Amino acid sequence: MSPSNKSIVLLGGGAREHALAWKLTQDGASVHVLPGNAGIPNSHPHISALDFPAIKSFCEEHGAKLLVVGPEAPLAAGVADYFVGSDIRVFGPGRAGATLESSKVWSKNFMRRHGVATAMSWQFRSDKLAEARAKATELDGQVVVKFDGLAAGKGVYVCSSIEEAHAALDDLEAQHSGWFSFLLEAKLSGPEISIIGITDGTAIRLLAPSQDHKQLLAGDQGPNTGGMGAYCPVPFADDNILAAIRTQIIDPTLEGIQAEQFDFRGFLYFGIMLTPQGPKLLEYNARLGDPEAEVLLPALQSSLLELVEATFAGTLAQTTVRQRPGHYVGVVLASGGYPASGFATGFPISGLAELHPGILAFHGATRRNDAGELTTNGGRVLVLVGHGAELEDAVQYVYREAARVNFQDVYIRTDIGQRPEPVLATNW
């Protein structure tokens, strides 16, 4: 991209997209966000991230030749395929590559075809729920139930008893009318980490290892959410662990992408569990994780724009990734009642102006009301990110500052970045 044309259109409207826009702007780009939200500069709320003709017209009107995709839905809907043949380049995989995320069943079969280390699993359809219940009983309820399609991070049920497994299957049936497919996976044990890279389908450049906190409550209790906070880097993810992940998961994935001839330029996310038998892949995402993006992008010293450009220029393999020293911790400020449906929004938000200048505040679900007040507009309202030389420094800093921000029924999980360090077998 020439210095005179750094106009970028970014699709999405959450805290991940706010972090992407912030980073790309730091890299010298002029970023327009469709639809964005009340806290993201240059947001255009009248344009949906799924309205591809309107997006194309906007790009042409603003001279934008690069489209960066934040969330999964436009990728699964084929936004990259839509722009094939135009002069607008899309950083995000085509629909075929996005199937790595959009179909849990297809993704699991891809892992098997290409020798990616993962858990044993069994595929079922909605007309075979009785068979699925029998299988869950046979496995003593030690299963993970996964809805096949996109579910905004909430289509996974981790079960520890036959009763929990049957309840998960009942809930799956209640949530989805008509025909659907799903997986039962053997439940694994061990800490989870997120490994996210930028790839051109051949080479990959990894960001710092990070760890998400999916459950609503401290101590990893309660229902799954889209993510209540994250931190990076992960202290126990040493060179031996990262080497095992590379050889058993990342390399076979890239070989599979090449073998199946996907057009894949974008972020690739590996959700990994470190089991006593070695690292196992839980899932792919075909985009940046959220809230991982909110800590990974501030930690990235390299230009994200240059890395994106390298995926189009064929120079990614020669590009290095530099990380800033220290640790980054992000905590989500959520609406009371989240992740259940029906919680109230529209509450005024106070305290952002009082935050320490070193704190980053990424807006996830905010809007302006008729009086111009900043208000809540969804479940995960804000993500505050703090930096410290040590992990505990960053934890204390961000929680101290988060206490300054308030809205009615605000909820913050209290133990982000504070899990006990695991004891891991590394003789894999």
DRENVEXTOR-518005 format. One record per residue (C-alpha): residue in one letter; x, y, z. Coordinates in nm, 3 decimals. Example, Ala and Ser with C-alpha at 12.3 -4.5 7.8 and 13.67 -1.06 7.14 Angstrom:
2
+-----+---------+---------+---------+
! res !       X !       Y !       Z !
+-----+---------+---------+---------+
!   A !   1.230 !  -0.450 !   0.780 !
!   S !   1.367 !  -0.106 !   0.714 !
+-----+---------+---------+---------+
This chain:
428
+-----+---------+---------+---------+
! res !       X !       Y !       Z !
+-----+---------+---------+---------+
!   M !   0.000 !   0.000 !   0.000 !
!   S !   0.150 !   0.331 !  -0.101 !
!   P !   0.193 !   0.601 !   0.165 !
!   S !  -0.060 !   0.816 !  -0.018 !
!   N !  -0.334 !   0.552 !   0.003 !
!   K !  -0.368 !   0.406 !   0.349 !
!   S !  -0.746 !   0.419 !   0.364 !
!   I !  -0.880 !   0.095 !   0.517 !
!   V !  -1.233 !  -0.028 !   0.575 !
!   L !  -1.273 !  -0.249 !   0.883 !
!   L !  -1.583 !  -0.464 !   0.928 !
!   G !  -1.738 !  -0.519 !   1.270 !
!   G !  -1.859 !  -0.329 !   1.572 !
!   G !  -1.715 !  -0.473 !   1.893 !
!   A !  -1.415 !  -0.428 !   2.120 !
!   R !  -1.201 !  -0.648 !   1.892 !
!   E !  -1.270 !  -0.408 !   1.605 !
!   H !  -1.196 !  -0.108 !   1.828 !
!   A !  -0.857 !  -0.264 !   1.908 !
!   L !  -0.793 !  -0.335 !   1.539 !
!   A !  -0.886 !   0.021 !   1.441 !
!   W !  -0.665 !   0.163 !   1.718 !
!   K !  -0.365 !  -0.046 !   1.610 !
!   L !  -0.405 !   0.020 !   1.235 !
!   T !  -0.442 !   0.392 !   1.304 !
!   Q !  -0.119 !   0.381 !   1.504 !
!   D !   0.041 !   0.220 !   1.198 !
!   G !  -0.052 !   0.524 !   0.989 !
!   A !  -0.376 !   0.407 !   0.827 !
!   S !  -0.700 !   0.601 !   0.794 !
!   V !  -0.959 !   0.352 !   0.921 !
!   H !  -1.335 !   0.352 !   0.861 !
!   V !  -1.534 !   0.103 !   1.068 !
!   L !  -1.860 !  -0.051 !   0.943 !
!   P !  -2.078 !  -0.039 !   1.150 !
!   G !  -1.854 !   0.036 !   1.450 !
!   N !  -2.001 !   0.170 !   1.773 !
!   A !  -2.021 !   0.487 !   1.981 !
!   G !  -1.661 !   0.458 !   2.106 !
!   I !  -1.482 !   0.378 !   1.779 !
!   P !  -1.371 !   0.680 !   1.574 !
!   N !  -1.494 !   0.694 !   1.212 !
!   S !  -1.778 !   0.448 !   1.274 !
!   H !  -2.057 !   0.426 !   1.017 !
!   P !  -2.352 !   0.264 !   1.197 !
!   H !  -2.583 !   0.277 !   0.895 !
!   I !  -2.380 !   0.013 !   0.706 !
!   S !  -2.405 !  -0.352 !   0.812 !
!   A !  -2.096 !  -0.572 !   0.802 !
!   L !  -2.310 !  -0.815 !   0.598 !
!   D !  -2.427 !  -0.566 !   0.334 !
!   F !  -2.159 !  -0.641 !   0.076 !
!   P !  -2.288 !  -0.408 !  -0.203 !
!   A !  -2.302 !  -0.116 !   0.042 !
!   I !  -1.954 !  -0.200 !   0.167 !
!   K !  -1.821 !  -0.204 !  -0.190 !
!   S !  -1.982 !   0.134 !  -0.265 !
!   F !  -1.832 !   0.278 !   0.055 !
!   C !  -1.484 !   0.148 !  -0.035 !
!   E !  -1.508 !   0.299 !  -0.382 !
!   E !  -1.634 !   0.632 !  -0.247 !
!   H !  -1.348 !   0.657 !   0.004 !
!   G !  -1.073 !   0.514 !  -0.216 !
!   A !  -1.018 !   0.218 !   0.016 !
!   K !  -0.837 !  -0.073 !  -0.147 !
!   L !  -0.805 !  -0.288 !   0.166 !
!   L !  -1.088 !  -0.447 !   0.364 !
!   V !  -1.003 !  -0.599 !   0.704 !
!   V !  -1.265 !  -0.834 !   0.851 !
!   G !  -1.313 !  -0.852 !   1.228 !
!   P !  -1.599 !  -1.093 !   1.311 !
!   E !  -1.680 !  -1.439 !   1.184 !
!   A !  -2.024 !  -1.378 !   1.028 !
!   P !  -1.908 !  -1.183 !   0.718 !
!   L !  -1.634 !  -1.441 !   0.657 !
!   A !  -1.881 !  -1.730 !   0.677 !
!   A !  -2.114 !  -1.537 !   0.445 !
!   G !  -1.838 !  -1.509 !   0.183 !
!   V !  -1.724 !  -1.147 !   0.196 !
!   A !  -1.379 !  -1.237 !   0.058 !
!   D !  -1.538 !  -1.430 !  -0.230 !
!   Y !  -1.766 !  -1.134 !  -0.308 !
!   F !  -1.468 !  -0.907 !  -0.379 !
!   V !  -1.275 !  -1.154 !  -0.596 !
!   G !  -1.202 !  -0.984 !  -0.930 !
!   S !  -1.230 !  -0.632 !  -0.788 !
!   D !  -0.939 !  -0.407 !  -0.695 !
!   I !  -1.039 !  -0.427 !  -0.326 !
!   R !  -0.830 !  -0.678 !  -0.133 !
!   V !  -0.983 !  -0.861 !   0.164 !
!   F !  -0.780 !  -0.960 !   0.468 !
!   G !  -0.981 !  -1.259 !   0.576 !
!   P !  -1.028 !  -1.607 !   0.430 !
!   G !  -1.278 !  -1.705 !   0.164 !
!   R !  -1.591 !  -1.894 !   0.259 !
!   A !  -1.417 !  -2.233 !   0.222 !
!   G !  -1.138 !  -2.137 !   0.463 !
!   A !  -1.386 !  -1.980 !   0.705 !
!   T !  -1.556 !  -2.320 !   0.731 !
!   L !  -1.273 !  -2.409 !   0.968 !
!   E !  -1.471 !  -2.201 !   1.217 !
!   S !  -1.826 !  -2.195 !   1.085 !
!   S !  -1.876 !  -2.574 !   1.096 !
!   K !  -1.748 !  -2.769 !   1.396 !
!   V !  -1.823 !  -3.097 !   1.217 !
!   W !  -1.637 !  -3.000 !   0.898 !
!   S !  -1.351 !  -2.861 !   1.102 !
!   K !  -1.313 !  -3.181 !   1.302 !
!   N !  -1.304 !  -3.384 !   0.980 !
!   F !  -1.035 !  -3.147 !   0.845 !
!   M !  -0.826 !  -3.212 !   1.158 !
!   R !  -0.857 !  -3.586 !   1.108 !
!   R !  -0.770 !  -3.569 !   0.739 !
!   H !  -0.451 !  -3.376 !   0.806 !
!   G !  -0.326 !  -3.533 !   1.127 !
!   V !  -0.392 !  -3.241 !   1.361 !
!   A !  -0.380 !  -3.347 !   1.727 !
!   T !  -0.733 !  -3.325 !   1.868 !
!   A !  -0.987 !  -3.506 !   2.088 !
!   M !  -1.189 !  -3.808 !   1.982 !
!   S !  -1.539 !  -3.710 !   1.866 !
!   W !  -1.868 !  -3.845 !   1.737 !
!   Q !  -2.098 !  -3.666 !   1.492 !
!   F !  -2.477 !  -3.662 !   1.530 !
!   R !  -2.781 !  -3.500 !   1.370 !
!   S !  -3.086 !  -3.362 !   1.549 !
!   D !  -3.290 !  -3.672 !   1.455 !
!   K !  -3.035 !  -3.888 !   1.639 !
!   L !  -3.052 !  -3.724 !   1.981 !
!   A !  -3.140 !  -4.055 !   2.147 !
!   E !  -2.819 !  -4.205 !   2.011 !
!   A !  -2.623 !  -3.903 !   2.134 !
!   R !  -2.771 !  -3.943 !   2.483 !
!   A !  -2.671 !  -4.310 !   2.481 !
!   K !  -2.315 !  -4.221 !   2.376 !
!   A !  -2.291 !  -3.952 !   2.646 !
!   T !  -2.408 !  -4.210 !   2.901 !
!   E !  -2.148 !  -4.459 !   2.775 !
!   L !  -1.880 !  -4.192 !   2.829 !
!   D !  -2.013 !  -4.127 !   3.182 !
!   G !  -2.104 !  -3.773 !   3.085 !
!   Q !  -1.738 !  -3.673 !   3.040 !
!   V !  -1.811 !  -3.500 !   2.710 !
!   V !  -1.816 !  -3.165 !   2.536 !
!   V !  -2.127 !  -3.094 !   2.329 !
!   K !  -2.065 !  -2.862 !   2.032 !
!   F !  -2.329 !  -2.713 !   1.804 !
!   D !  -2.210 !  -2.737 !   1.444 !
!   G !  -2.261 !  -2.375 !   1.335 !
!   L !  -2.167 !  -2.028 !   1.456 !
!   A !  -2.295 !  -1.954 !   1.805 !
!   A !  -2.101 !  -1.642 !   1.915 !
!   G !  -1.879 !  -1.844 !   2.149 !
!   K !  -2.178 !  -1.993 !   2.335 !
!   G !  -2.251 !  -2.315 !   2.142 !
!   V !  -2.026 !  -2.532 !   2.359 !
!   Y !  -2.129 !  -2.726 !   2.670 !
!   V !  -1.855 !  -2.877 !   2.888 !
!   C !  -2.009 !  -3.160 !   3.089 !
!   S !  -1.889 !  -3.351 !   3.395 !
!   S !  -2.180 !  -3.590 !   3.453 !
!   I !  -2.446 !  -3.783 !   3.263 !
!   E !  -2.707 !  -3.541 !   3.396 !
!   E !  -2.513 !  -3.240 !   3.266 !
!   A !  -2.462 !  -3.403 !   2.926 !
!   H !  -2.830 !  -3.485 !   2.887 !
!   A !  -2.925 !  -3.135 !   2.999 !
!   A !  -2.686 !  -2.990 !   2.739 !
!   L !  -2.847 !  -3.198 !   2.466 !
!   D !  -3.193 !  -3.088 !   2.585 !
!   D !  -3.081 !  -2.725 !   2.573 !
!   L !  -2.934 !  -2.772 !   2.226 !
!   E !  -3.265 !  -2.913 !   2.106 !
!   A !  -3.456 !  -2.623 !   2.262 !
!   Q !  -3.224 !  -2.359 !   2.114 !
!   H !  -3.231 !  -2.481 !   1.754 !
!   S !  -3.550 !  -2.564 !   1.566 !
!   G !  -3.545 !  -2.787 !   1.261 !
!   W !  -3.251 !  -2.993 !   1.142 !
!   F !  -2.905 !  -2.936 !   1.286 !
!   S !  -2.587 !  -3.131 !   1.348 !
!   F !  -2.354 !  -3.140 !   1.645 !
!   L !  -2.053 !  -3.314 !   1.795 !
!   L !  -1.984 !  -3.503 !   2.112 !
!   E !  -1.617 !  -3.482 !   2.202 !
!   A !  -1.428 !  -3.675 !   2.465 !
!   K !  -1.364 !  -3.430 !   2.748 !
!   L !  -0.998 !  -3.339 !   2.787 !
!   S !  -0.822 !  -3.194 !   3.089 !
!   G !  -0.553 !  -2.929 !   3.118 !
!   P !  -0.507 !  -2.554 !   3.083 !
!   E !  -0.620 !  -2.381 !   2.766 !
!   I !  -0.424 !  -2.127 !   2.565 !
!   S !  -0.497 !  -1.928 !   2.252 !
!   I !  -0.239 !  -1.920 !   1.975 !
!   I !  -0.323 !  -1.668 !   1.702 !
!   G !  -0.124 !  -1.600 !   1.390 !
!   I !  -0.131 !  -1.400 !   1.069 !
!   T !  -0.109 !  -1.627 !   0.766 !
!   D !  -0.104 !  -1.617 !   0.389 !
!   G !  -0.195 !  -1.986 !   0.378 !
!   T !   0.167 !  -2.096 !   0.352 !
!   A !   0.365 !  -1.906 !   0.616 !
!   I !   0.233 !  -1.797 !   0.955 !
!   R !   0.360 !  -1.537 !   1.199 !
!   L !   0.241 !  -1.589 !   1.556 !
!   L !   0.133 !  -1.328 !   1.806 !
!   A !   0.201 !  -1.374 !   2.177 !
!   P !   0.039 !  -1.677 !   2.346 !
!   S !  -0.269 !  -1.560 !   2.534 !
!   Q !  -0.530 !  -1.705 !   2.766 !
!   D !  -0.903 !  -1.630 !   2.759 !
!   H !  -1.145 !  -1.664 !   3.052 !
!   K !  -1.466 !  -1.802 !   2.903 !
!   Q !  -1.679 !  -1.876 !   3.209 !
!   L !  -1.883 !  -1.598 !   3.366 !
!   L !  -1.772 !  -1.652 !   3.724 !
!   A !  -1.440 !  -1.656 !   3.907 !
!   G !  -1.272 !  -1.993 !   3.937 !
!   D !  -1.393 !  -2.088 !   3.588 !
!   Q !  -1.748 !  -2.147 !   3.711 !
!   G !  -2.082 !  -2.062 !   3.557 !
!   P !  -2.199 !  -2.049 !   3.196 !
!   N !  -1.979 !  -1.998 !   2.893 !
!   T !  -1.965 !  -1.645 !   2.757 !
!   G !  -1.799 !  -1.479 !   2.461 !
!   G !  -1.505 !  -1.416 !   2.696 !
!   M !  -1.475 !  -1.220 !   3.023 !
!   G !  -1.111 !  -1.120 !   2.992 !
!   A !  -0.769 !  -1.224 !   2.864 !
!   Y !  -0.398 !  -1.173 !   2.920 !
!   C !  -0.071 !  -1.221 !   2.736 !
!   P !   0.190 !  -1.356 !   2.720 !
!   V !   0.124 !  -1.682 !   2.906 !
!   P !   0.414 !  -1.749 !   3.149 !
!   F !   0.396 !  -2.130 !   3.132 !
!   A !   0.388 !  -2.145 !   2.750 !
!   D !   0.763 !  -2.207 !   2.719 !
!   D !   0.966 !  -2.296 !   2.411 !
!   N !   0.909 !  -2.671 !   2.453 !
!   I !   0.532 !  -2.631 !   2.468 !
!   L !   0.526 !  -2.391 !   2.172 !
!   A !   0.745 !  -2.631 !   1.970 !
!   A !   0.504 !  -2.918 !   2.036 !
!   I !   0.209 !  -2.700 !   1.934 !
!   R !   0.390 !  -2.605 !   1.618 !
!   T !   0.469 !  -2.959 !   1.506 !
!   Q !   0.146 !  -3.129 !   1.619 !
!   I !  -0.112 !  -2.861 !   1.537 !
!   I !   0.007 !  -2.556 !   1.342 !
!   D !   0.224 !  -2.719 !   1.074 !
!   P !  -0.031 !  -2.989 !   0.982 !
!   T !  -0.301 !  -2.722 !   0.967 !
!   L !  -0.103 !  -2.516 !   0.716 !
!   E !  -0.030 !  -2.828 !   0.514 !
!   G !  -0.403 !  -2.900 !   0.510 !
!   I !  -0.487 !  -2.545 !   0.397 !
!   Q !  -0.243 !  -2.584 !   0.109 !
!   A !  -0.363 !  -2.934 !   0.019 !
!   E !  -0.725 !  -2.818 !   0.005 !
!   Q !  -0.622 !  -2.503 !  -0.185 !
!   F !  -0.799 !  -2.253 !   0.038 !
!   D !  -0.751 !  -1.885 !  -0.037 !
!   F !  -0.657 !  -1.795 !   0.320 !
!   R !  -0.510 !  -1.457 !   0.404 !
!   G !  -0.604 !  -1.350 !   0.752 !
!   F !  -0.588 !  -1.430 !   1.119 !
!   L !  -0.596 !  -1.794 !   1.221 !
!   Y !  -0.683 !  -1.882 !   1.581 !
!   F !  -0.595 !  -2.211 !   1.751 !
!   G !  -0.781 !  -2.286 !   2.074 !
!   I !  -0.556 !  -2.543 !   2.243 !
!   M !  -0.569 !  -2.756 !   2.558 !
!   L !  -0.241 !  -2.872 !   2.709 !
!   T !  -0.329 !  -3.228 !   2.816 !
!   P !  -0.102 !  -3.482 !   2.986 !
!   Q !  -0.080 !  -3.653 !   2.645 !
!   G !   0.027 !  -3.334 !   2.468 !
!   P !  -0.138 !  -3.029 !   2.311 !
!   K !  -0.479 !  -3.092 !   2.155 !
!   L !  -0.667 !  -2.856 !   1.926 !
!   L !  -1.014 !  -2.769 !   2.055 !
!   E !  -1.120 !  -2.535 !   1.776 !
!   Y !  -1.017 !  -2.301 !   1.498 !
!   N !  -1.134 !  -1.946 !   1.452 !
!   A !  -1.082 !  -1.779 !   1.116 !
!   R !  -1.031 !  -1.439 !   1.281 !
!   L !  -0.886 !  -1.272 !   1.589 !
!   G !  -1.029 !  -1.387 !   1.920 !
!   D !  -1.226 !  -1.146 !   2.135 !
!   P !  -1.113 !  -1.055 !   2.406 !
!   E !  -0.768 !  -1.187 !   2.309 !
!   A !  -0.733 !  -0.918 !   2.038 !
!   E !  -0.761 !  -0.645 !   2.298 !
!   V !  -0.440 !  -0.760 !   2.472 !
!   L !  -0.252 !  -0.902 !   2.171 !
!   L !  -0.266 !  -0.588 !   1.959 !
!   P !  -0.130 !  -0.353 !   2.230 !
!   A !   0.145 !  -0.613 !   2.293 !
!   L !   0.240 !  -0.617 !   1.923 !
!   Q !   0.528 !  -0.378 !   1.859 !
!   S !   0.546 !  -0.459 !   1.487 !
!   S !   0.323 !  -0.277 !   1.242 !
!   L !   0.004 !  -0.479 !   1.192 !
!   L !  -0.046 !  -0.298 !   0.862 !
!   E !   0.293 !  -0.417 !   0.737 !
!   L !   0.213 !  -0.775 !   0.837 !
!   V !  -0.121 !  -0.758 !   0.657 !
!   E !   0.048 !  -0.617 !   0.347 !
!   A !   0.307 !  -0.896 !   0.359 !
!   T !   0.032 !  -1.156 !   0.320 !
!   F !  -0.060 !  -1.002 !  -0.017 !
!   A !   0.299 !  -0.937 !  -0.127 !
!   G !   0.417 !  -1.293 !  -0.058 !
!   T !   0.678 !  -1.170 !   0.189 !
!   L !   0.526 !  -1.290 !   0.516 !
!   A !   0.786 !  -1.568 !   0.550 !
!   Q !   1.060 !  -1.303 !   0.557 !
!   T !   0.876 !  -1.078 !   0.806 !
!   T !   0.952 !  -1.081 !   1.178 !
!   V !   0.709 !  -1.013 !   1.461 !
!   R !   0.830 !  -0.801 !   1.751 !
!   Q !   0.649 !  -0.796 !   2.086 !
!   R !   0.657 !  -0.527 !   2.352 !
!   P !   0.802 !  -0.633 !   2.688 !
!   G !   0.584 !  -0.692 !   2.991 !
!   H !   0.230 !  -0.824 !   3.028 !
!   Y !  -0.113 !  -0.705 !   2.915 !
!   V !  -0.439 !  -0.783 !   3.097 !
!   G !  -0.788 !  -0.704 !   2.967 !
!   V !  -1.106 !  -0.721 !   3.175 !
!   V !  -1.459 !  -0.709 !   3.036 !
!   L !  -1.721 !  -0.482 !   3.189 !
!   A !  -2.047 !  -0.662 !   3.117 !
!   S !  -2.414 !  -0.591 !   3.156 !
!   G !  -2.585 !  -0.755 !   3.451 !
!   G !  -2.767 !  -1.066 !   3.332 !
!   Y !  -2.521 !  -1.145 !   3.051 !
!   P !  -2.485 !  -1.404 !   2.891 !
!   A !  -2.855 !  -1.490 !   2.931 !
!   S !  -3.093 !  -1.309 !   2.697 !
!   G !  -3.331 !  -1.035 !   2.798 !
!   F !  -3.100 !  -0.824 !   3.016 !
!   A !  -3.160 !  -0.449 !   3.022 !
!   T !  -2.937 !  -0.201 !   2.835 !
!   G !  -2.937 !   0.174 !   2.774 !
!   F !  -2.774 !   0.265 !   3.105 !
!   P !  -2.541 !   0.571 !   3.112 !
!   I !  -2.169 !   0.493 !   3.150 !
!   S !  -1.956 !   0.707 !   3.381 !
!   G !  -1.592 !   0.722 !   3.482 !
!   L !  -1.412 !   0.675 !   3.150 !
!   A !  -1.272 !   1.027 !   3.165 !
!   E !  -1.116 !   0.949 !   3.505 !
!   L !  -0.911 !   0.652 !   3.384 !
!   H !  -0.533 !   0.668 !   3.405 !
!   P !  -0.388 !   0.768 !   3.066 !
!   G !  -0.203 !   0.435 !   3.043 !
!   I !  -0.527 !   0.236 !   3.040 !
!   L !  -0.679 !   0.144 !   2.704 !
!   A !  -1.060 !   0.140 !   2.690 !
!   F !  -1.201 !  -0.055 !   2.397 !
!   H !  -1.574 !  -0.021 !   2.337 !
!   G !  -1.766 !  -0.342 !   2.275 !
!   A !  -2.135 !  -0.251 !   2.300 !
!   T !  -2.195 !   0.120 !   2.346 !
!   R !  -2.421 !   0.380 !   2.183 !
!   R !  -2.524 !   0.742 !   2.229 !
!   N !  -2.879 !   0.805 !   2.345 !
!   D !  -3.093 !   1.095 !   2.226 !
!   A !  -2.935 !   1.318 !   2.490 !
!   G !  -2.587 !   1.235 !   2.365 !
!   E !  -2.495 !   1.025 !   2.670 !
!   L !  -2.276 !   0.719 !   2.625 !
!   T !  -2.486 !   0.416 !   2.722 !
!   T !  -2.471 !   0.037 !   2.731 !
!   N !  -2.592 !  -0.143 !   2.419 !
!   G !  -2.524 !  -0.515 !   2.470 !
!   G !  -2.362 !  -0.778 !   2.687 !
!   R !  -1.989 !  -0.707 !   2.678 !
!   V !  -1.988 !  -0.330 !   2.705 !
!   L !  -1.620 !  -0.237 !   2.748 !
!   V !  -1.278 !  -0.400 !   2.770 !
!   L !  -1.017 !  -0.217 !   2.979 !
!   V !  -0.653 !  -0.312 !   2.918 !
!   G !  -0.358 !  -0.247 !   3.146 !
!   H !   0.016 !  -0.311 !   3.106 !
!   G !   0.274 !  -0.404 !   3.366 !
!   A !   0.631 !  -0.530 !   3.385 !
!   E !   0.500 !  -0.842 !   3.562 !
!   L !   0.163 !  -1.011 !   3.519 !
!   E !   0.055 !  -0.926 !   3.874 !
!   D !   0.141 !  -0.559 !   3.816 !
!   A !  -0.088 !  -0.549 !   3.511 !
!   V !  -0.366 !  -0.731 !   3.700 !
!   Q !  -0.364 !  -0.488 !   3.993 !
!   Y !  -0.341 !  -0.186 !   3.763 !
!   V !  -0.635 !  -0.275 !   3.540 !
!   Y !  -0.865 !  -0.378 !   3.826 !
!   R !  -0.788 !  -0.060 !   4.017 !
!   E !  -0.880 !   0.148 !   3.714 !
!   A !  -1.185 !  -0.063 !   3.624 !
!   A !  -1.337 !   0.032 !   3.961 !
!   R !  -1.361 !   0.391 !   3.834 !
!   V !  -1.605 !   0.298 !   3.555 !
!   N !  -1.968 !   0.243 !   3.636 !
!   F !  -2.310 !   0.175 !   3.489 !
!   Q !  -2.617 !   0.011 !   3.636 !
!   D !  -2.566 !  -0.360 !   3.714 !
!   V !  -2.206 !  -0.358 !   3.583 !
!   Y !  -2.041 !  -0.700 !   3.621 !
!   I !  -1.666 !  -0.775 !   3.617 !
!   R !  -1.516 !  -1.121 !   3.667 !
!   T !  -1.265 !  -1.081 !   3.949 !
!   D !  -0.983 !  -1.322 !   3.864 !
!   I !  -0.863 !  -1.248 !   3.510 !
!   G !  -0.495 !  -1.339 !   3.477 !
!   Q !  -0.488 !  -1.500 !   3.821 !
!   R !  -0.524 !  -1.873 !   3.760 !
!   P !  -0.269 !  -2.084 !   3.952 !
!   E !   0.021 !  -2.174 !   3.727 !
!   P !  -0.028 !  -2.535 !   3.614 !
!   V !   0.220 !  -2.818 !   3.648 !
!   L !   0.263 !  -2.956 !   3.299 !
!   A !   0.418 !  -3.271 !   3.161 !
!   T !   0.641 !  -3.169 !   2.872 !
!   N !   0.777 !  -3.510 !   2.774 !
!   W !   0.546 !  -3.513 !   2.473 !
+-----+---------+---------+---------+
